[in-house]
Amino acid sequence: MASVLNKIQQFANSPKGKQMIRQLSERAQQMSRDPRTRAKIEDVRRRFQSGRAGSRPTGTTGTGTTGTTDTPGTGTTGAGTGTGTGTTY
């Protein structure tokens, strides 16, 4: 693992690596000035800080069939019996 990190460090310190880093930095600065990109970043930041990162969109209850709601207190999804798959959302 250390050899991979050493190779990355060597590349980053090489002239070609420095050029790539400079280009990526300029591109990131351009993108950060775009209002659409700023809105996306703000949305992700807001969701992450509220603890919803990676969760399903609000209002989604599954496939629409009965018995697919979260079982209270178990943290699993199942048919309401508490014997779900162990997947938490």
C-alpha positions as CSV (number, residue, x, y, z in Angstrom):
1,M,0.0,0.0,0.0
2,A,2.8,2.4,0.8
3,S,4.3,1.9,-2.7
4,V,1.1,3.1,-4.3
5,L,1.1,6.2,-2.1
6,N,4.7,6.8,-2.9
7,K,4.0,6.6,-6.6
8,I,1.1,9.0,-6.3
9,Q,3.4,11.4,-4.4
10,Q,6.1,11.1,-7.0
11,F,3.6,11.8,-9.8
12,A,2.2,14.8,-7.9
13,N,5.7,16.2,-7.5
14,S,6.6,15.7,-11.2
15,P,6.2,18.5,-13.7
16,K,3.4,16.6,-15.5
17,G,1.6,16.0,-12.1
18,K,1.9,19.6,-11.1
19,Q,0.4,20.6,-14.5
20,M,-2.5,18.2,-14.0
21,I,-3.1,19.5,-10.5
22,R,-3.1,23.1,-11.7
23,Q,-5.6,22.2,-14.5
24,L,-7.9,20.4,-12.1
25,S,-7.7,23.3,-9.7
26,E,-8.6,25.8,-12.4
27,R,-11.5,23.6,-13.5
28,A,-12.8,23.2,-10.0
29,Q,-12.7,27.0,-9.5
30,Q,-14.7,27.5,-12.8
31,M,-17.3,24.9,-11.7
32,S,-17.6,26.5,-8.3
33,R,-18.6,29.8,-9.9
34,D,-21.5,28.2,-11.9
35,P,-24.8,28.8,-10.1
36,R,-26.1,25.3,-11.0
37,T,-23.1,23.6,-9.6
38,R,-23.3,25.8,-6.4
39,A,-26.9,24.8,-6.0
40,K,-26.0,21.1,-6.3
41,I,-23.2,21.4,-3.8
42,E,-25.5,23.3,-1.4
43,D,-28.2,20.6,-1.7
44,V,-25.7,17.8,-1.0
45,R,-24.2,19.7,1.9
46,R,-27.7,20.4,3.4
47,R,-28.7,16.7,3.1
48,F,-25.4,15.5,4.6
49,Q,-25.6,17.8,7.5
50,S,-29.2,16.8,8.2
51,G,-28.2,13.1,8.3
52,R,-30.1,12.1,5.1
53,A,-27.1,11.5,2.9
54,G,-27.7,8.4,0.8
55,S,-31.2,7.9,2.0
56,R,-34.3,7.4,-0.2
57,P,-36.1,10.6,-1.3
58,T,-38.8,11.9,1.0
59,G,-42.2,10.3,0.4
60,T,-40.9,7.0,-1.0
61,T,-42.4,4.1,0.8
62,G,-41.1,1.2,-1.2
63,T,-42.7,-0.6,-4.2
64,G,-46.2,0.6,-3.4
65,T,-47.3,-2.8,-2.1
66,T,-48.7,-3.4,1.4
67,G,-46.4,-4.6,4.2
68,T,-43.2,-2.9,3.0
69,T,-42.9,-0.2,5.6
70,D,-40.2,0.1,8.1
71,T,-40.9,-1.8,11.3
72,P,-40.7,0.7,14.2
73,G,-37.9,0.1,16.6
74,T,-36.1,-2.6,14.6
75,G,-34.3,-0.6,12.0
76,T,-35.1,-3.2,9.4
77,T,-37.4,-3.3,6.4
78,G,-39.8,-6.2,6.4
79,A,-43.5,-7.2,6.4
80,G,-44.1,-5.6,9.8
81,T,-42.9,-8.7,11.7
82,G,-39.4,-7.4,12.6
83,T,-37.8,-10.3,10.6
84,G,-36.6,-8.1,7.7
85,T,-33.4,-8.5,5.8
86,G,-31.4,-6.4,8.2
87,T,-31.0,-3.6,5.8
88,T,-31.3,-0.2,7.4
89,Y,-32.2,3.0,5.7
